[in-house]
């Protein structure tokens, strides 16, 4: 029969849980407030840029004009429906790219940390993919895999892969020699060190990679839609600009920008919750 818990232990556990909850709440409030501040600064810079460069009202639309386009005109409801359908396609494309890029980064990072000889083979290739413009790579990739979801996954993954790979490798290598020796002494293998110690230690780096990858995958999806698939917001912006539908262009850009900011905020909130659960302090992005 197990011994009853000491009241002091219960009190300490309750205090620790309360402290984690308070820390999580403060982190959430700080991140939401930061995002609101960022939006306010973006709007101010938007208005200032239009006035400083004296952009023609036909080309440059103010926040008020974009709001009117989306909500104040007779065809606004139809426009919102069109944009929502396009956004769904872009989010699907970005999700495919995000998943492909992050999975590739995690697997490659684990292999590099486990087998150091692979670093010299993997990192140069990842660096080349990062530095060569996607516009230059797109025709070759399209010839190889076609214009379906494969090209979306590849192009978005290229944008996501390198920064995520570097961050995760650094995180996995943050295991101290003492922790590694402790696992090995108790019969663990190097793979056990990687799985049981390396990945938990790399959680902050992993979430930093996720925060970078969220807008990166959206950018990759927009490029793939423009250069390859002819679907989603990426192609719709180019098509509307070609027909001088400037109000539609601004509306599409504003919607996709707000979506990227909200997804980034969601990644931050998930990071704060997970790191708080493991007794770590979430870093502000």
KAGI-V661261 format. One record per helix or strand. SS is the DSSP state (h for helix, s for strand). FROM is the first residue (numbers start at 1). LEN is the number of residues. If there is no record, write none. Layout:
# KAGI-V661261
SS:FROM:LEN, SS:FROM:LEN
This chain:
# KAGI-V661261
h:7:46, h:63:9, h:76:39, h:116:16, h:134:12, h:149:24, h:177:9, h:190:12, h:203:27, h:232:11, h:246:32
